[in-house]
């Protein structure tokens, strides 16, 4: 049933490993060599006894007893500072008092009669007939039947007492009911009162709303009184806004005139160019066209270079801005005196 037992920091055992034979196993050793401690360690993992910490080794450390079953299940009992639990393979269960977690109990499937103590008397032979009967009743679960019968009898007596008490209460209620004949008229009065109460509740709601409105109005009036000096500037501000709008319109007109002037200049330049071209011969025109193509190529190259310069200028401006922010941050963190040499910093 058991394959092995591993004991750590339990009484005199620092780290002991026992591998069991499938049949009978005998533990042999000198007096005070730890034979009884092995049985106690086995009892501790099987029945969660003894309690307390007296069995833990004086040199400290986690106390652990690991029992390997033939079904490859490993039941481990562990105790340390802040730890008091069982392990079933990798699942952890807390151990309270002398109770054994249900999952561990099912896995072990043992009771205290399966593990006799070292000097225990022969099983059942020295017990009285009554004690033997109690033991076999437990095996057959007869004690549960007796317990259930007693509990059922108690429930029946309680229910019979409740029935008698209820009959008495019903008789008293019937007698008391005769004294409440006036309740029909009272019910009508209650309905009227409930209607009046409902109407009153609606009026209370409307009252709360009106009080809220009055409070908001008072706040608004107060704000208006505080802002009244600002209203004196309304006309000058409106006048300034009109002037700004007229200025924007004049700017648009000015831009249109400038654009028209530039178009006229371009047209005049085109006229001069066409008059010049008209005076040239075919060979001159071809030469001029070739020069124009060369100029276009140079213009495109210059345009590319200019774009590169502008792009690099933007990067340089960004780097300068970042450098300025870094310098400002440096001076802000460093202060007026160097934290390394203690000298005043020149800015």
Buried (B, 14 or more C-beta within 10 A) or exposed (E): EBBEBBBBBBBBBEEBEBEBEEEEEEEEEEEEEBBBBBBBBBBBBBBBEEEEEEBBBEEEEEBBBBBBBEEEBBBBBBBBEEEBBBBBEEEEBEBEEEEBBEEBBEBBEEEEEEEEEEEEEEEEEEBEEEEEEEBEBEEEEEEEEEEEEEEEEEEEEEEEEEEEEEEEEEEEEEEEEEEEEEEEEEEEEEEEEEEEEEEEEEEEEEEEEEEEEEEEEEEEEEEEEEEEEEEEEEEEEEEEEEEEEEEEEEEEEEEEEEEEEEEEEEEEEEEEEEEEEEEEEEEEEEEEEEEEEEEEEEEEEEEEEEEEEEEEEEEEEEEEEEEEEEEEEEEEEEEEEEEEEEEEEEE
